[in-house]
Every structure is written in C-alpha cells, then in structure tokens.
Amino acid sequence: MKISSLAAVAAVGTLLPTLSASQEEQSSSLRKDSEQRERRQLNLNQFHDPRSEFIKQQTDAMQYNSDGAWRPPNILFLLLDQWRPDWDGQHKNTRTGPLPLNMPFLDEMRRRGTQFTQAYVPSPFCGPSRACLAFGKEYDATGVMDNKRWSVDHTQWTTVYKLLRDEGNYHTMSCGKDDFYEWDYNFPKYANNPHNMPLMDLGFADAIRSDGKVRVAKDADELFKDEAYRTYLNGITVRKDDGTDINARQAYKGCMIGKGVPDGCDASSFQNEIYPDDFVRDKAIELLHRKPDGKPWFMQVNFPGPHPPIVSTSRMAASVLERKWPDPINNPGVMRCPQQTQKFKLSNRGQILPPQIDGRCNYAAELENLDALMHSIVKHVEEMGELDNTIVIVAGDHGENLGDNKASGKGMPWHAAVSTPLFIMGPGVRHGRVHEGPVSTLDLGGTWLDYAGVNTLAPGMTTASLRSILLQEKSIPRRPYVSSGYLEWRTVIKEMPTSLEDPTPTSYKLICARSPKGMKGAPKTATPYPAGAQWHIMLYDVTRDPDDLEPLDQLRPDVIAELLPLLPEGWCR
C-alpha cells in the first residue's frame, strides 16, 4: 500500500502567495434585495446586535452574486486538540522567557483575518467542549459532563451540523478525532455495535472518523472494528533502522504507549507518513476530492494533536532541537526537552535521532507540524478555486496547562486550560484585526448558521454569532459575558470598566469552586480553599493578569457582586 508523503508541504516558505485579492475587494454595486436579506437575516437569540450599514454592505457583497442569486460561503473549520492559548506563534514572550514557536500559516491567518485573544471554551475537556459546539448549548445544558459517551437521550437531539445540512443545504463533512457519539446512522466510528446502542444522526453528509492517539494504540481490533486510523496502520508495513519490516501499528504502539526503540519505534519506522495528524490531513483532502460540485460545503477537521501523548517523529524532534523553550510558571526544570539533555546526547552519540516523547519542545514540534498541515489543506482549497468564497476558522477544543503551577492537562479554570487560540479569515472578514474582548467558541456554531442563512435554531440552542465582530470596523461582543465549567467549578468572564475611577475596559474572571478538586493546578498565590466550606470564590483580571497570578477576590467585592448572578443557578448563590 502506497503511503502519502509530507514532502510537498514540509517547506512552508511564503504562505498563501496567490490568495486572491477579491477577498479584500467587496463590490458595493451588487444588487441589494432588502426583502430577501431580511428573510435570511439571522436573529439567533437575545445576544443578537443589529447590523450596521457597513455589515449590510459586506454581507451583500459576500453572499449575493451579480445576478442576485444567494451564494453562501464554504466553511472550513480546523480544530486542534488541547491547544494552549499563548502557543500560537503570536506570543513571542512568556512570563518565563522567549517562546521561539514558528507558525507561519497562523501568521498569515492573522494578517488576512481576525485574531481573538480571549476565546474561551464552554468546557475545557474534549467531550464536553465538542458536545457544547455540536448542540449549541452551554456546558450544564448538554448533560455531557465528562468524556464518557453521550447518553441515549442525546440521540434525539439536533446538532448544528444537521441544521447546516438540512436547513442550509450544505454538504457537511468531518474527519479525524471528533469525540462525538460513536454510532451515527451513516458514519459509525466502528463497524460493530456490541451493546446495541441506538443510532443517531450527527448531521454529516460524509465523514471519515477516527479515535484519539491512545485508543488507537490500546483498543482491540475485534471490539472496535474498522476504525479508520487503526485500520490504516494495520494494513501497511514500515521498515526499521536495521532494515527489518514490521507492521505500522506495532511501530505506532511502541512510540505512543511502549518503550520506544525496543518496541519498534525508531526514526525509520515512525515517520510523518503514518503520523496521526498527517493521516487526518490526508482524509480531509480525500473528503474534498469526493464532495459534490455546485453546493456549499462545511468541513470540520479534527486533528488529534497536540493532545498527549506528546510524540515527535525524528524529523519533528530535530526541528526544535536547537531552540531554548521556556519553563512552566512556578515549575522550573519540568517538561524539559528530552533530546536536549546531556544524558540523551551521550547515550545516542552518532545515532540518528529517534522519535521523542514529552517536553515542551515536542509540544511545539507538534504545533509546527500542524501549522504546515493546516496550510496544505487551505492551499488545496485554493487550488480547487474555492478559497475566495471560503470562511477558514482555526481553534482548539480547549487549552493545556503544560506544567504551569505543577499541573499539566485540562479540566481546570486557569487561563491556559480554559482558553484557546482562535483565528478566522475569509470573504468579508476584516484583515489584520485583533479582537481583545472575551468570546466563546460555543458561538462558532451560531456563526456558521449565520453565514449559511439558517434562521431557525433547534429548541434549547443558545449559540450566538461572531459575525458582527468579523465584519464591523468596531468590535461589538455578541454576549454580555461568557461561561465555562467542568465538574467541580464554574466560571464567568465579562468585559467591564476596570473601576469607577478607571473606565478602561478589562476582563474579569470569577471562579466558583465547590470543592478543593475545583482548584487543581491553582497558582501558589491563589487564596486557599477554606476548610469545610461549601464554596470558594476567586477573582482575576485576565486582561492584565492572563497567568492568574494576582487574585483580586479580597480586593474587589464590587466586581464579585456584579458577576455572581451570572453564574449558573446553584453555584455560589
């Protein structure tokens, strides 16, 4: 079986050199049919802002052909897993030192679109975050409280993707690690259903679904038949450094959950041609090749990286070897680059650099590889002649603490975990914009529906739209505040004047924890959880203090009093 190569996209160079200038040249002479525009105007919920004349002009230019025909844009959503908000190539310095991360595709996204510096997720855990996005509801409203499978009740719910497909007439596609309900009517993740789980219509017209890194390595084939990535690895042979051939999945297991080289994971056997993120890129392009012509499309590309295990191929590991990476906050010396240690250098003198696991440098290597993969997908859309009418969105499902305050992972209320990068570019989107106010990735679904002209939401959906921010000269938030939560805590973030004396806008974050577990990964400066207390309240100014190191809960009772009523019912009130 022939394996595709990354060589064509490894050298990124000057990105997107032939992006059409028509994205910037919106004609004001296109036909304005006010009755039709009114019929298609989306009024998502109470957070909707009236559109200015500028927005109306941009909307007409983007969505109406010269003959007056409705022309909704394509939507490409590139979703990374466990992506820390400040590791986006735009933050060149951190509290603990320079961050030499190179992400030229995201540099281009920022230049040709809008960057959001405070994009919060409705829940900083894979399954809950993506369920909120799919159902267009806040964390507590979905009932998906952790990574356990969706319940039988969810099979009767309507997703944003279903609305796009059925109401917006979009060809909806998905590939990769989606963390959705496994047994879709048309695209079940597995060929077998041993517990006879009810089927569900997730809303996709085409999909190639796969598992996360660890499940692909650990799960038995007979229990999870025909999962796409596992099947792909099982079907090919790779060659080791010593010239012997082994099954690709054996090499994969040795890298992800094994002992590395002794288990078949070496520089030759585990290359980018079988890397999980590269596999998802290939499936995205496959879906684009087989989509129907003449119909607007939506595609969600669910990359499994940079979610742990943080593993780099030999090429990726070498690419970050000569750079110094900043330490975690309040945790120096942890998550060091393994290939930079003296012990490693002495043990591997004269040898080819084998794949590497863990360390902040290899988290960076995964991100830089993802940057190239995202570019290759967008470049393919351009070569199809469809980029001029495609909205491109790049975001993460949640962040990653990455060793800060002696905690790694997700599920925490701290900024590194509860926030994520967000970039959007496309027809009508303002170029070179940086929106600094808080927004929720929950509203990406509402944004898609807005662009698609879908004006009816399913019952219970509260997703809004970011479209006015993308098109307007002055950013106007669609929500008065954003929310997030996971198990033992809830938080609200609101932009408001700094104080009565200082009208400068800033973003305050109020955290309500109902047990010490809700303070996992807390900075050492955080006020400790009171013994025997039912609740504990914490307050931060995340605009001035994005690392959550300067608690304000003892200093600003006025802000706490304003934010407390915004918490979900039953939390700290």
PEJO-V682817 format. One record per residue. N is the residue number from 0. SS is DSSP state (2 for helix, 1 for strand, 0 for the rest). OMEGA is omega in radians with two decimals (* if undefined). BURIAL is # if it has 24 or more other ideal C-beta (glycine too) atoms within 12 Angstrom, else .. Layout:
n = {N | N}
ss = {SS | SS}
omega = {OMEGA | OMEGA}
burial = {BURIAL | BURIAL}
//
This chain:
n = {0 | 1 | 2 | 3 | 4 | 5 | 6 | 7 | 8 | 9 | 10 | 11 | 12 | 13 | 14 | 15 | 16 | 17 | 18 | 19 | 20 | 21 | 22 | 23 | 24 | 25 | 26 | 27 | 28 | 29 | 30 | 31 | 32 | 33 | 34 | 35 | 36 | 37 | 38 | 39 | 40 | 41 | 42 | 43 | 44 | 45 | 46 | 47 | 48 | 49 | 50 | 51 | 52 | 53 | 54 | 55 | 56 | 57 | 58 | 59 | 60 | 61 | 62 | 63 | 64 | 65 | 66 | 67 | 68 | 69 | 70 | 71 | 72 | 73 | 74 | 75 | 76 | 77 | 78 | 79 | 80 | 81 | 82 | 83 | 84 | 85 | 86 | 87 | 88 | 89 | 90 | 91 | 92 | 93 | 94 | 95 | 96 | 97 | 98 | 99 | 100 | 101 | 102 | 103 | 104 | 105 | 106 | 107 | 108 | 109 | 110 | 111 | 112 | 113 | 114 | 115 | 116 | 117 | 118 | 119 | 120 | 121 | 122 | 123 | 124 | 125 | 126 | 127 | 128 | 129 | 130 | 131 | 132 | 133 | 134 | 135 | 136 | 137 | 138 | 139 | 140 | 141 | 142 | 143 | 144 | 145 | 146 | 147 | 148 | 149 | 150 | 151 | 152 | 153 | 154 | 155 | 156 | 157 | 158 | 159 | 160 | 161 | 162 | 163 | 164 | 165 | 166 | 167 | 168 | 169 | 170 | 171 | 172 | 173 | 174 | 175 | 176 | 177 | 178 | 179 | 180 | 181 | 182 | 183 | 184 | 185 | 186 | 187 | 188 | 189 | 190 | 191 | 192 | 193 | 194 | 195 | 196 | 197 | 198 | 199 | 200 | 201 | 202 | 203 | 204 | 205 | 206 | 207 | 208 | 209 | 210 | 211 | 212 | 213 | 214 | 215 | 216 | 217 | 218 | 219 | 220 | 221 | 222 | 223 | 224 | 225 | 226 | 227 | 228 | 229 | 230 | 231 | 232 | 233 | 234 | 235 | 236 | 237 | 238 | 239 | 240 | 241 | 242 | 243 | 244 | 245 | 246 | 247 | 248 | 249 | 250 | 251 | 252 | 253 | 254 | 255 | 256 | 257 | 258 | 259 | 260 | 261 | 262 | 263 | 264 | 265 | 266 | 267 | 268 | 269 | 270 | 271 | 272 | 273 | 274 | 275 | 276 | 277 | 278 | 279 | 280 | 281 | 282 | 283 | 284 | 285 | 286 | 287 | 288 | 289 | 290 | 291 | 292 | 293 | 294 | 295 | 296 | 297 | 298 | 299 | 300 | 301 | 302 | 303 | 304 | 305 | 306 | 307 | 308 | 309 | 310 | 311 | 312 | 313 | 314 | 315 | 316 | 317 | 318 | 319 | 320 | 321 | 322 | 323 | 324 | 325 | 326 | 327 | 328 | 329 | 330 | 331 | 332 | 333 | 334 | 335 | 336 | 337 | 338 | 339 | 340 | 341 | 342 | 343 | 344 | 345 | 346 | 347 | 348 | 349 | 350 | 351 | 352 | 353 | 354 | 355 | 356 | 357 | 358 | 359 | 360 | 361 | 362 | 363 | 364 | 365 | 366 | 367 | 368 | 369 | 370 | 371 | 372 | 373 | 374 | 375 | 376 | 377 | 378 | 379 | 380 | 381 | 382 | 383 | 384 | 385 | 386 | 387 | 388 | 389 | 390 | 391 | 392 | 393 | 394 | 395 | 396 | 397 | 398 | 399 | 400 | 401 | 402 | 403 | 404 | 405 | 406 | 407 | 408 | 409 | 410 | 411 | 412 | 413 | 414 | 415 | 416 | 417 | 418 | 419 | 420 | 421 | 422 | 423 | 424 | 425 | 426 | 427 | 428 | 429 | 430 | 431 | 432 | 433 | 434 | 435 | 436 | 437 | 438 | 439 | 440 | 441 | 442 | 443 | 444 | 445 | 446 | 447 | 448 | 449 | 450 | 451 | 452 | 453 | 454 | 455 | 456 | 457 | 458 | 459 | 460 | 461 | 462 | 463 | 464 | 465 | 466 | 467 | 468 | 469 | 470 | 471 | 472 | 473 | 474 | 475 | 476 | 477 | 478 | 479 | 480 | 481 | 482 | 483 | 484 | 485 | 486 | 487 | 488 | 489 | 490 | 491 | 492 | 493 | 494 | 495 | 496 | 497 | 498 | 499 | 500 | 501 | 502 | 503 | 504 | 505 | 506 | 507 | 508 | 509 | 510 | 511 | 512 | 513 | 514 | 515 | 516 | 517 | 518 | 519 | 520 | 521 | 522 | 523 | 524 | 525 | 526 | 527 | 528 | 529 | 530 | 531 | 532 | 533 | 534 | 535 | 536 | 537 | 538 | 539 | 540 | 541 | 542 | 543 | 544 | 545 | 546 | 547 | 548 | 549 | 550 | 551 | 552 | 553 | 554 | 555 | 556 | 557 | 558 | 559 | 560 | 561 | 562 | 563 | 564 | 565 | 566 | 567 | 568 | 569 | 570 | 571 | 572}
ss = {0 | 0 | 0 | 0 | 0 | 0 | 2 | 2 | 2 | 2 | 0 | 0 | 0 | 0 | 0 | 0 | 0 | 0 | 0 | 0 | 2 | 2 | 2 | 0 | 0 | 0 | 0 | 0 | 0 | 0 | 0 | 0 | 0 | 2 | 2 | 2 | 2 | 2 | 2 | 2 | 0 | 0 | 0 | 0 | 0 | 0 | 0 | 0 | 0 | 0 | 0 | 0 | 2 | 2 | 2 | 2 | 2 | 2 | 2 | 2 | 2 | 2 | 2 | 1 | 0 | 0 | 0 | 0 | 0 | 1 | 0 | 0 | 0 | 1 | 1 | 1 | 1 | 1 | 1 | 1 | 0 | 0 | 0 | 0 | 0 | 0 | 0 | 0 | 0 | 0 | 0 | 0 | 1 | 1 | 0 | 0 | 1 | 1 | 0 | 0 | 0 | 0 | 0 | 2 | 2 | 2 | 2 | 2 | 2 | 2 | 2 | 2 | 1 | 1 | 1 | 1 | 1 | 1 | 1 | 1 | 0 | 0 | 0 | 0 | 0 | 2 | 2 | 2 | 2 | 2 | 2 | 2 | 2 | 2 | 2 | 0 | 0 | 0 | 2 | 2 | 2 | 2 | 0 | 0 | 0 | 0 | 0 | 0 | 0 | 0 | 0 | 2 | 2 | 2 | 2 | 2 | 0 | 0 | 0 | 2 | 2 | 2 | 2 | 2 | 2 | 2 | 0 | 0 | 0 | 0 | 1 | 1 | 1 | 1 | 1 | 1 | 0 | 0 | 0 | 0 | 0 | 0 | 0 | 1 | 0 | 0 | 0 | 0 | 0 | 0 | 0 | 0 | 0 | 0 | 0 | 0 | 0 | 0 | 0 | 1 | 0 | 0 | 0 | 0 | 0 | 1 | 1 | 1 | 1 | 0 | 0 | 0 | 2 | 2 | 2 | 2 | 2 | 2 | 0 | 0 | 0 | 0 | 0 | 0 | 0 | 0 | 0 | 2 | 2 | 2 | 2 | 2 | 2 | 2 | 0 | 0 | 1 | 1 | 1 | 0 | 0 | 0 | 0 | 0 | 1 | 1 | 1 | 2 | 2 | 2 | 2 | 2 | 2 | 2 | 2 | 2 | 0 | 0 | 0 | 2 | 2 | 2 | 2 | 0 | 0 | 0 | 0 | 0 | 0 | 0 | 0 | 2 | 2 | 2 | 0 | 2 | 2 | 2 | 2 | 2 | 2 | 2 | 2 | 2 | 2 | 2 | 2 | 2 | 2 | 2 | 0 | 0 | 0 | 0 | 0 | 0 | 1 | 1 | 1 | 1 | 1 | 1 | 0 | 0 | 0 | 0 | 0 | 0 | 0 | 0 | 1 | 1 | 0 | 2 | 2 | 2 | 2 | 2 | 2 | 0 | 0 | 0 | 0 | 0 | 0 | 0 | 0 | 1 | 0 | 0 | 1 | 0 | 0 | 0 | 0 | 0 | 0 | 2 | 2 | 2 | 0 | 2 | 2 | 2 | 2 | 2 | 2 | 0 | 0 | 0 | 0 | 0 | 0 | 0 | 0 | 1 | 1 | 0 | 0 | 2 | 2 | 2 | 2 | 2 | 2 | 2 | 2 | 2 | 2 | 2 | 2 | 2 | 2 | 2 | 2 | 2 | 2 | 2 | 2 | 2 | 2 | 2 | 2 | 0 | 0 | 0 | 2 | 2 | 2 | 1 | 1 | 1 | 1 | 1 | 1 | 1 | 0 | 0 | 0 | 0 | 0 | 0 | 0 | 2 | 2 | 2 | 0 | 0 | 0 | 0 | 0 | 0 | 0 | 0 | 2 | 2 | 2 | 2 | 1 | 1 | 1 | 1 | 1 | 1 | 1 | 0 | 0 | 0 | 0 | 0 | 0 | 0 | 1 | 1 | 1 | 0 | 0 | 0 | 1 | 1 | 2 | 2 | 2 | 2 | 2 | 2 | 2 | 2 | 2 | 2 | 2 | 2 | 0 | 0 | 0 | 0 | 0 | 0 | 0 | 0 | 0 | 0 | 0 | 0 | 0 | 0 | 2 | 2 | 2 | 2 | 2 | 0 | 0 | 0 | 0 | 0 | 0 | 0 | 0 | 0 | 0 | 1 | 1 | 1 | 1 | 1 | 0 | 0 | 1 | 1 | 1 | 1 | 1 | 1 | 1 | 1 | 1 | 0 | 0 | 0 | 0 | 0 | 0 | 0 | 1 | 1 | 1 | 1 | 1 | 1 | 1 | 1 | 1 | 0 | 0 | 2 | 2 | 2 | 2 | 0 | 0 | 0 | 0 | 0 | 0 | 0 | 0 | 0 | 0 | 0 | 0 | 0 | 0 | 0 | 0 | 1 | 1 | 1 | 1 | 1 | 1 | 0 | 0 | 0 | 0 | 0 | 0 | 0 | 0 | 0 | 0 | 0 | 0 | 0 | 0 | 0 | 2 | 2 | 2 | 2 | 2 | 2 | 2 | 2 | 0 | 0 | 0 | 0 | 0 | 0 | 0 | 0 | 0}
omega = {-3.11 | -3.14 | 3.12 | -3.06 | 3.09 | -3.00 | -3.07 | -3.09 | -3.06 | 3.13 | -3.02 | 3.10 | 3.10 | -2.97 | 3.05 | -3.05 | -3.07 | 3.06 | -3.04 | 3.09 | -3.14 | 3.05 | -3.10 | -3.03 | -3.12 | -3.07 | 3.10 | -3.09 | -3.12 | -3.07 | 3.13 | 3.10 | -3.01 | -3.13 | 3.13 | 3.12 | 3.13 | -3.13 | -3.09 | -3.11 | -3.09 | 3.04 | -2.92 | -3.10 | -3.05 | -3.14 | -3.06 | 3.07 | 3.06 | -3.12 | 3.10 | 3.10 | 3.09 | -3.14 | -3.13 | 3.14 | -3.14 | -3.14 | 3.12 | -3.09 | -3.07 | -2.90 | 3.08 | 3.02 | -3.11 | 3.11 | 3.09 | -3.12 | 3.13 | -3.07 | 3.13 | -3.11 | 2.91 | -3.14 | 3.09 | -3.09 | -3.14 | -2.97 | 3.08 | -3.07 | 3.06 | -3.04 | -3.11 | -2.99 | -3.08 | 3.09 | -3.08 | -3.12 | -3.12 | 3.13 | -3.05 | 3.13 | 3.06 | -3.13 | -3.08 | 3.08 | 3.14 | 3.12 | -3.03 | -3.10 | -3.12 | 3.12 | -3.02 | 3.09 | 3.10 | 3.02 | 3.14 | 3.08 | -3.14 | -3.13 | -3.05 | -3.12 | -3.08 | 3.06 | 3.09 | -3.08 | 3.07 | 3.09 | -3.10 | 3.13 | -3.13 | 3.03 | -3.07 | 3.06 | -2.94 | -3.06 | 3.13 | -3.12 | -3.10 | 3.05 | 3.08 | 3.14 | -3.10 | -3.06 | 3.14 | -3.08 | 3.07 | -3.05 | -3.08 | -3.11 | -3.10 | -3.05 | 3.07 | -2.96 | 3.10 | -3.05 | 3.08 | -3.07 | 3.06 | -3.12 | 3.10 | -3.12 | -3.10 | -3.11 | 3.13 | -3.09 | 3.09 | 3.11 | 3.03 | -3.12 | 3.11 | 3.09 | 3.10 | -3.10 | -2.98 | -3.12 | -3.13 | -3.14 | 3.10 | 2.93 | -3.01 | -3.08 | 3.08 | 3.04 | 3.08 | -3.05 | -3.05 | -3.10 | 3.09 | 3.06 | -2.97 | -2.92 | 3.02 | 3.13 | -3.01 | -3.05 | 3.07 | -3.13 | -3.13 | -3.12 | -3.13 | -3.14 | -2.96 | -3.11 | 3.12 | 3.09 | 3.12 | 3.14 | -3.09 | 3.04 | 3.12 | 3.07 | -3.12 | 3.05 | 3.07 | -3.10 | 2.98 | -2.96 | -3.13 | -3.12 | 3.07 | -2.99 | -3.05 | -3.12 | 3.09 | -3.13 | -2.98 | -2.96 | -3.13 | -3.11 | -3.06 | 3.13 | -3.08 | -3.01 | 2.94 | 2.96 | -2.85 | -3.03 | 3.10 | 3.12 | 3.11 | -3.13 | -3.14 | -3.02 | -3.10 | 3.12 | 3.09 | -3.09 | 3.13 | 3.13 | -3.09 | 3.08 | 3.12 | -3.12 | 3.05 | 3.07 | -3.09 | -3.14 | 3.06 | 3.08 | 3.13 | 3.13 | 3.13 | 3.13 | -2.98 | -3.06 | -3.07 | -3.07 | 3.10 | -3.05 | 3.13 | -3.14 | 3.03 | -3.12 | 3.09 | -3.02 | -3.11 | -3.03 | -3.07 | 3.13 | -3.07 | 3.13 | 3.10 | -3.10 | -3.03 | 3.13 | 3.11 | 3.08 | -3.13 | 3.06 | -3.13 | 3.13 | 3.09 | 3.13 | 3.06 | 3.11 | 3.12 | -3.13 | -3.04 | 3.10 | 3.11 | 3.08 | 3.01 | -3.13 | 3.10 | -3.10 | 3.03 | 3.06 | 3.06 | -3.12 | -3.02 | 3.11 | 3.09 | -3.14 | 0.05 | 3.08 | 3.06 | -0.02 | 3.12 | -3.04 | 3.11 | 2.95 | 3.13 | -3.13 | -3.14 | -3.13 | 3.13 | -3.07 | -3.11 | -2.98 | -3.00 | -3.13 | 3.12 | -3.06 | -3.05 | 3.08 | 2.96 | 3.11 | 3.12 | -3.11 | -3.04 | 3.08 | -3.13 | -3.12 | 3.09 | -3.14 | -3.03 | -3.11 | 3.11 | -3.08 | -3.13 | 3.14 | 3.14 | -3.10 | 3.13 | -3.10 | -3.03 | -3.10 | 3.09 | -3.12 | 3.02 | -3.13 | 3.12 | 3.05 | -3.07 | -3.14 | 3.09 | -3.11 | 3.13 | -3.14 | -3.13 | 2.93 | 3.09 | 3.13 | 3.08 | -3.11 | 3.14 | 3.04 | 3.10 | 3.11 | 3.12 | 3.14 | 3.10 | 3.10 | -3.09 | 3.10 | 3.14 | 3.10 | 3.11 | 3.08 | 3.10 | -3.13 | 3.05 | -3.11 | -3.03 | -3.07 | -3.12 | -3.13 | -3.13 | 2.98 | 3.13 | -3.11 | 3.08 | -3.12 | 3.01 | 3.09 | 3.04 | -3.09 | -3.09 | -3.10 | 2.98 | 3.05 | 3.11 | 3.08 | 3.05 | 3.11 | 3.01 | 3.10 | -2.94 | 3.07 | -3.08 | -3.10 | -3.08 | -2.96 | -3.10 | -3.10 | -3.01 | -3.13 | -3.11 | 2.99 | 3.06 | 3.10 | 3.10 | 3.02 | 3.12 | -3.10 | 3.12 | -3.12 | -3.12 | -3.08 | 3.04 | -3.12 | 2.99 | 3.11 | -3.00 | 3.13 | -3.13 | 3.01 | 3.13 | 3.04 | 2.99 | -3.06 | 3.01 | 3.10 | 3.11 | 3.09 | 3.10 | -3.13 | 3.11 | 3.12 | -3.11 | -3.11 | 3.11 | -3.03 | 3.11 | 3.10 | 3.04 | 3.14 | 3.09 | 3.13 | 3.11 | 3.09 | 3.12 | -3.12 | 3.08 | -2.96 | -3.14 | 3.08 | -3.09 | -3.01 | -3.02 | 3.12 | 3.11 | -3.08 | 3.09 | -3.12 | 3.13 | 3.11 | 3.06 | 3.09 | 3.08 | -3.04 | 3.02 | 3.12 | 3.04 | 3.06 | -2.94 | 3.13 | 3.00 | 3.13 | 2.98 | 3.11 | -3.10 | 3.02 | -3.07 | 3.09 | -3.13 | 3.12 | 3.08 | -3.12 | -3.06 | -3.08 | -3.12 | -3.13 | 3.02 | -3.11 | 3.08 | 3.10 | 3.09 | 3.13 | 3.03 | 3.08 | -3.14 | 3.04 | 3.09 | 3.10 | 3.11 | 3.13 | 3.10 | 3.12 | -3.11 | 3.03 | -3.10 | 3.10 | -3.11 | 3.06 | -3.05 | 3.12 | -3.11 | -3.14 | 3.09 | -3.10 | 3.08 | -3.08 | 2.97 | -3.08 | 3.07 | -3.09 | 3.12 | 2.97 | -3.00 | 3.04 | -3.13 | -3.04 | -3.08 | 3.12 | 3.08 | -3.10 | -3.06 | -3.09 | -3.12 | -3.01 | 3.07 | -3.02 | -3.03 | 3.09 | 3.12 | 3.12 | 3.11 | -3.13 | 3.14 | -3.06 | -3.10 | -3.12 | -3.11 | 3.10 | 3.08 | -3.13 | 3.12 | -3.14 | 3.11 | 3.09 | *}
burial = {. | . | . | # | . | # | . | . | # | # | . | # | . | . | # | # | . | . | # | . | . | . | # | . | . | # | . | . | . | # | . | . | . | . | . | . | # | . | . | # | # | # | . | # | # | . | # | # | # | . | # | . | . | . | # | # | # | # | # | # | # | # | # | # | . | . | . | . | . | # | # | # | # | # | # | # | # | # | # | # | # | # | # | # | # | # | # | # | # | # | # | . | . | # | # | # | . | . | # | # | # | # | # | # | # | # | # | # | # | # | # | # | # | # | # | # | # | # | # | # | # | # | # | # | # | # | # | # | # | # | # | # | # | # | # | # | # | # | # | # | # | # | # | # | # | # | # | . | # | # | . | . | . | # | . | . | # | # | # | # | # | # | # | # | # | . | # | # | . | # | # | # | # | # | # | # | # | # | # | # | # | # | # | # | . | . | # | # | # | # | . | . | . | . | . | . | . | . | . | # | # | # | # | # | # | # | # | # | # | # | # | # | # | # | # | # | # | . | # | . | . | . | . | # | . | # | # | # | # | # | # | # | # | # | . | # | . | # | . | # | # | . | . | . | . | # | # | # | # | # | # | # | # | # | # | # | # | # | . | # | # | . | # | # | # | # | # | # | # | # | # | # | # | # | # | # | # | # | # | # | # | # | # | # | # | # | # | # | . | . | # | . | . | . | . | # | # | # | # | # | # | # | # | # | # | # | # | # | # | # | # | # | # | # | # | # | # | # | # | # | # | . | # | . | # | # | # | # | # | # | # | . | . | # | # | # | # | # | # | # | . | . | . | . | . | . | . | # | . | . | . | . | # | # | # | # | # | # | # | # | # | # | # | # | # | # | # | # | # | # | # | # | # | # | # | # | # | # | # | # | # | # | . | . | . | # | # | # | # | # | # | # | # | # | # | # | # | # | # | # | # | # | # | # | # | # | # | # | # | # | # | # | # | # | # | # | # | # | # | # | # | # | # | # | # | # | # | # | # | # | # | . | # | . | # | # | # | # | # | # | # | # | # | # | # | # | # | # | # | # | # | # | # | # | . | . | # | # | . | . | # | # | # | # | # | # | # | # | # | # | # | # | . | . | # | # | # | # | # | # | # | # | # | # | # | # | # | # | # | # | # | # | # | # | # | # | . | . | . | . | . | . | . | . | . | # | # | # | # | # | # | # | # | # | . | . | . | # | # | # | # | # | # | . | . | # | # | . | # | . | . | . | . | . | # | # | # | # | # | # | # | # | # | . | # | # | # | # | # | # | # | # | # | . | . | # | . | . | # | # | . | . | # | # | . | # | # | # | . | . | # | # | .}
//
